[in-house]
Amino acid sequence: MSLNKTSKVSVVIPCYNAQGTIRRALLSALSNDGNLDHVFLIDNNSTDGTLDLLKELAVEFAPLVSVHIETRKGACWARNKGLSYVESKWVQFLDADDVISSTKLSNQANYGEENELDIVVSPFLLRAPNGNVRQSPDIEFPTHIGLMRGSMGTTISNLFRTSAVREVGGWNPEWTSAQEYELMFRLFQNGANFGRLNLYLSTYFVGVLGSISSGSPAMLRANSLNLRLEMFKEFIGLCSDPRDIQKLMNGLFVQVRWLYPWNKGLALSGWELLRSKGFQPRTDEHLPASYCITFRFLGFPLTEKIRIKLQRLRRTFSK
């Protein structure tokens, strides 16, 4: 398919103390030369040599690359700063420690144009510090099921129509994690069209210190559950098929389990909501059969205590 202006993409990269990884991220964006419109590098209060390096990169790769500064702390502020400069129809939000493939922008932008989409959702690869690579969960539709279950891609794997993001006010700086799902939730509420392109076109590097979107495990998990509680209130009325209702509840329950070791009070509030709906966990790709059987006999708190103890034992014997 021949390229045209409608499939041009700008890339926004927020940077915080990213001098060790930003060149790699930038080169991955620049490898998409056919569809690339511009790359906006946004320094966000870096305390190392990142800003100086960004300026050098902007000179080296002029005129495709420019540097801007956002002093308000956080990835959302930095992304919104970059978004304010975007003139292309599509925008790619790329973190400074991750990479995209050389065909990502063309594949997703052209697919989005052909199918009149606002968000093109794709799976991604996760690369561990030891070099091991695994695939993200499969993308799930309908959209509200995928959003609840955390299977609608991630920041770097998806492509956004610029106007759609602007219509909902951009990224929400009040969220320090779960930011892309909070954004996609608002896009869904605003009637945005989501579509799936089942190609692995990006790589997320796990465990990078100083990542601009990092935070404590307790905070990350609490944010994720709070967001899913808001989603659940809206999405439960959209489900008429009992199988979809079960998937929705299972998705919320996974978030409850994920938070339980870190914040029992908030996790139990989520559990009480599910229990009030008559929820019983059912085996799926997120919930093993052994857990569901144990739950049936022992209930939630005791099953979780056993699960946590078993995890600790596995970690002890694996050392």
C-alpha positions as CSV (number, residue, x, y, z in Angstrom):
1,M,0.0,0.0,0.0
2,S,1.4,3.4,-0.9
3,L,2.0,5.8,1.9
4,N,0.1,9.0,2.2
5,K,-0.1,12.0,4.6
6,T,-3.0,10.5,6.5
7,S,-0.8,7.7,7.7
8,K,2.0,9.9,9.0
9,V,2.9,9.4,12.7
10,S,4.7,11.6,15.3
11,V,6.5,10.0,18.1
12,V,6.5,11.4,21.7
13,I,9.2,10.1,24.0
14,P,9.2,11.4,27.7
15,C,12.7,11.2,29.2
16,Y,13.8,11.1,32.8
17,N,17.4,10.1,33.5
18,A,17.4,8.1,30.3
19,Q,20.9,8.7,29.0
20,G,21.6,4.9,29.0
21,T,18.6,4.0,26.8
22,I,17.3,6.9,24.9
23,R,19.5,6.5,21.8
24,R,18.2,2.9,21.5
25,A,14.6,4.1,21.7
26,L,15.1,7.0,19.3
27,L,16.9,4.8,16.7
28,S,13.9,2.4,16.8
29,A,11.6,5.3,16.1
30,L,13.8,6.7,13.3
31,S,13.9,3.3,11.6
32,N,10.2,3.9,10.7
33,D,11.3,6.5,8.1
34,G,8.4,6.0,5.6
35,N,5.6,7.0,8.0
36,L,7.6,9.1,10.5
37,D,6.6,12.8,10.7
38,H,8.6,13.9,13.7
39,V,10.1,12.7,17.1
40,F,9.5,14.9,20.1
41,L,12.0,14.3,23.0
42,I,10.6,15.6,26.2
43,D,13.0,16.0,29.2
44,N,11.2,15.7,32.5
45,N,13.5,17.0,35.3
46,S,16.4,14.7,34.5
47,T,19.3,15.0,37.0
48,D,22.0,13.2,34.9
49,G,23.3,14.0,31.5
50,T,20.0,13.2,29.7
51,L,19.1,16.7,28.6
52,D,22.6,17.3,27.1
53,L,22.4,14.0,25.2
54,L,18.9,14.9,23.9
55,K,20.2,18.1,22.5
56,E,23.1,16.3,20.8
57,L,20.6,13.8,19.3
58,A,18.4,16.6,18.0
59,V,21.4,18.0,16.2
60,E,22.5,14.7,14.9
61,F,19.1,13.7,13.5
62,A,17.8,17.2,12.5
63,P,15.2,18.1,11.3
64,L,13.3,15.0,12.3
65,V,14.0,15.3,16.1
66,S,13.4,18.2,18.5
67,V,13.9,18.6,22.3
68,H,11.4,20.2,24.7
69,I,11.3,20.5,28.4
70,E,8.5,19.8,30.8
71,T,9.1,20.8,34.4
72,R,5.9,19.4,35.9
73,K,6.9,15.9,37.2
74,G,5.5,12.8,35.6
75,A,5.2,10.9,32.4
76,C,1.7,12.2,31.7
77,W,2.8,15.8,31.8
78,A,5.7,15.0,29.5
79,R,3.5,13.1,27.0
80,N,1.0,16.0,27.0
81,K,3.8,18.4,26.3
82,G,4.8,16.4,23.3
83,L,1.2,15.9,22.2
84,S,0.8,19.7,22.1
85,Y,3.3,19.9,19.3
86,V,2.0,17.0,17.2
87,E,0.7,17.9,13.7
88,S,0.3,14.4,12.3
89,K,-2.9,12.4,12.2
90,W,-1.4,9.6,14.4
91,V,0.8,9.7,17.5
92,Q,3.0,7.0,19.0
93,F,3.9,7.3,22.7
94,L,7.2,5.6,23.2
95,D,9.0,5.3,26.6
96,A,12.7,6.1,26.6
97,D,13.7,2.6,27.7
98,D,11.6,0.6,25.2
99,V,11.7,0.0,21.4
100,I,9.4,-0.3,18.4
101,S,10.0,-2.3,15.2
102,S,10.8,-0.6,11.9
103,T,7.4,-1.5,10.5
104,K,5.2,-0.6,13.5
105,L,4.1,2.9,12.4
106,S,3.3,1.9,8.8
107,N,1.5,-1.3,9.8
108,Q,-0.6,0.3,12.5
109,A,-1.3,3.7,10.8
110,N,-2.4,2.1,7.5
111,Y,-4.5,-0.5,9.4
112,G,-6.1,2.3,11.4
113,E,-6.9,4.3,8.3
114,E,-8.3,1.3,6.4
115,N,-10.6,0.4,9.3
116,E,-11.5,4.0,10.5
117,L,-10.1,3.3,14.0
118,D,-9.0,5.7,16.7
119,I,-6.8,3.3,18.6
120,V,-4.9,0.4,17.0
121,V,-4.2,-2.2,19.7
122,S,-1.4,-4.8,19.3
123,P,0.4,-7.3,21.6
124,F,4.0,-6.8,22.6
125,L,7.1,-8.5,23.7
126,L,8.6,-8.3,27.3
127,R,12.3,-8.6,27.7
128,A,13.7,-9.4,31.1
129,P,17.0,-8.2,32.4
130,N,18.5,-11.7,31.8
131,G,17.5,-11.4,28.1
132,N,14.6,-13.8,28.3
133,V,11.7,-12.7,26.1
134,R,8.0,-13.5,26.5
135,Q,4.8,-12.5,24.8
136,S,2.1,-10.2,26.4
137,P,-1.4,-11.7,27.0
138,D,-3.5,-12.0,23.9
139,I,-5.6,-9.0,22.9
140,E,-9.2,-9.5,24.0
141,F,-12.4,-8.1,22.6
142,P,-15.0,-6.7,23.0
143,T,-13.1,-3.6,24.2
144,H,-14.6,-3.4,27.7
145,I,-13.7,-6.9,28.4
146,G,-10.1,-6.3,27.2
147,L,-9.8,-3.1,29.3
148,M,-11.0,-4.8,32.5
149,R,-8.7,-7.8,32.0
150,G,-5.6,-5.7,31.1
151,S,-5.4,-7.3,27.6
152,M,-5.6,-4.3,25.4
153,G,-1.9,-3.7,24.8
154,T,0.2,-1.1,26.6
155,T,1.5,2.5,26.0
156,I,4.2,1.6,23.5
157,S,2.3,-1.2,21.7
158,N,-0.7,0.8,20.7
159,L,-1.1,3.7,18.2
160,F,-3.5,6.6,18.8
161,R,-5.4,9.0,16.6
162,T,-4.2,12.4,17.7
163,S,-7.6,14.0,17.6
164,A,-9.1,11.3,19.7
165,V,-6.6,11.7,22.5
166,R,-7.0,15.5,22.4
167,E,-10.8,15.2,22.6
168,V,-10.5,13.5,26.0
169,G,-8.0,16.0,27.3
170,G,-4.8,13.9,26.8
171,W,-3.1,12.0,29.6
172,N,-4.3,12.4,33.2
173,P,-1.4,13.6,35.4
174,E,-3.2,12.5,38.5
175,W,-2.4,8.9,37.6
176,T,1.2,7.8,38.3
177,S,0.6,4.3,37.0
178,A,-2.1,2.4,34.9
179,Q,-2.0,5.6,32.8
180,E,-2.6,4.0,29.4
181,Y,-5.6,2.1,30.7
182,E,-7.1,5.2,32.4
183,L,-6.6,7.0,29.0
184,M,-8.2,4.1,27.0
185,F,-11.1,4.0,29.5
186,R,-11.9,7.6,28.8
187,L,-11.5,7.1,25.1
188,F,-13.9,4.2,25.3
189,Q,-16.4,6.4,27.2
190,N,-16.0,9.0,24.5
191,G,-17.0,6.5,21.8
192,A,-13.6,5.9,20.3
193,N,-13.2,3.0,17.9
194,F,-10.7,0.3,18.9
195,G,-9.3,-2.3,16.6
196,R,-6.8,-5.2,16.9
197,L,-3.7,-5.7,14.7
198,N,-2.3,-9.0,15.9
199,L,1.4,-8.3,15.3
200,Y,4.2,-8.0,17.8
201,L,5.7,-4.6,16.9
202,S,7.2,-3.4,20.2
203,T,9.4,-4.5,23.0
204,Y,8.9,-3.5,26.7
205,F,12.1,-3.8,28.8
206,V,11.1,-5.1,32.2
207,G,12.8,-3.8,35.4
208,V,14.5,-0.7,34.1
209,L,15.6,1.4,37.0
210,G,14.4,5.0,37.0
211,S,11.7,4.4,34.4
212,I,9.5,7.5,34.2
213,S,6.4,5.5,34.9
214,S,7.8,3.4,37.7
215,G,6.5,3.3,41.3
216,S,6.2,1.2,44.4
217,P,4.4,-2.2,43.9
218,A,1.7,-1.2,46.4
219,M,0.9,2.0,44.6
220,L,1.0,0.4,41.1
221,R,-1.4,-2.3,42.2
222,A,-3.7,0.0,44.1
223,N,-4.0,2.3,41.1
224,S,-4.8,-0.7,38.9
225,L,-7.6,-2.0,41.2
226,N,-9.1,1.5,41.7
227,L,-9.3,1.9,38.0
228,R,-10.9,-1.5,37.5
229,L,-13.5,-0.8,40.1
230,E,-14.5,2.3,38.2
231,M,-14.6,0.3,35.0
232,F,-16.6,-2.5,36.6
233,K,-19.4,-0.1,37.6
234,E,-19.8,1.0,34.0
235,F,-19.1,-2.2,32.1
236,I,-21.3,-4.6,34.1
237,G,-24.3,-3.0,32.5
238,L,-22.9,-3.7,29.0
239,C,-22.8,-7.5,29.5
240,S,-25.8,-9.7,28.8
241,D,-23.9,-12.9,28.0
242,P,-23.1,-14.8,31.2
243,R,-19.7,-15.7,29.7
244,D,-18.8,-12.1,29.3
245,I,-20.0,-11.3,32.9
246,Q,-17.8,-14.1,34.2
247,K,-14.8,-12.7,32.2
248,L,-15.5,-9.2,33.5
249,M,-15.7,-10.5,37.1
250,N,-12.6,-12.7,36.7
251,G,-10.7,-9.7,35.4
252,L,-11.6,-7.7,38.5
253,F,-10.8,-10.6,40.8
254,V,-7.3,-10.9,39.3
255,Q,-6.7,-7.3,40.3
256,V,-8.0,-8.0,43.8
257,R,-5.6,-11.0,44.1
258,W,-2.7,-8.9,42.8
259,L,-3.2,-6.2,45.4
260,Y,-4.0,-8.4,48.4
261,P,-0.5,-9.0,49.7
262,W,0.2,-5.2,49.6
263,N,-3.1,-3.7,50.7
264,K,-5.6,-6.1,52.2
265,G,-8.1,-3.4,53.0
266,L,-8.6,-2.1,49.5
267,A,-8.4,-5.6,48.1
268,L,-11.1,-6.9,50.4
269,S,-13.3,-4.0,49.4
270,G,-13.0,-5.2,45.8
271,W,-13.7,-8.7,46.9
272,E,-16.9,-7.6,48.8
273,L,-18.2,-6.0,45.6
274,L,-17.7,-9.2,43.7
275,R,-19.2,-11.3,46.5
276,S,-22.3,-9.1,46.4
277,K,-22.7,-10.0,42.8
278,G,-22.6,-13.7,43.5
279,F,-19.1,-14.2,42.0
280,Q,-17.3,-17.5,42.0
281,P,-13.9,-17.7,40.2
282,R,-13.8,-19.8,37.1
283,T,-10.7,-21.2,35.5
284,D,-9.3,-19.2,32.6
285,E,-5.8,-18.0,31.4
286,H,-5.5,-15.8,34.4
287,L,-6.9,-18.2,37.1
288,P,-5.5,-21.7,37.3
289,A,-7.9,-24.6,38.1
290,S,-6.0,-25.4,41.4
291,Y,-6.7,-22.0,42.7
292,C,-10.4,-22.1,41.8
293,I,-10.8,-25.6,43.5
294,T,-9.1,-24.4,46.7
295,F,-11.2,-21.3,46.7
296,R,-14.4,-23.4,46.5
297,F,-13.5,-25.1,49.8
298,L,-11.6,-22.4,51.7
299,G,-12.9,-19.0,50.5
300,F,-10.9,-16.0,49.4
301,P,-8.8,-14.8,52.4
302,L,-7.6,-18.3,53.4
303,T,-6.9,-19.3,49.8
304,E,-4.8,-16.1,49.3
305,K,-2.8,-16.8,52.5
306,I,-2.0,-20.3,51.1
307,R,-1.0,-18.9,47.7
308,I,1.2,-16.2,49.3
309,K,3.0,-18.8,51.5
310,L,3.5,-21.1,48.5
311,Q,5.0,-18.2,46.5
312,R,7.5,-17.5,49.3
313,L,8.5,-21.1,49.6
314,R,9.1,-21.3,45.8
315,R,11.3,-18.2,46.0
316,T,13.2,-19.6,48.9
317,F,13.9,-22.9,47.2
318,S,14.8,-21.3,43.9
319,K,17.7,-19.4,45.4
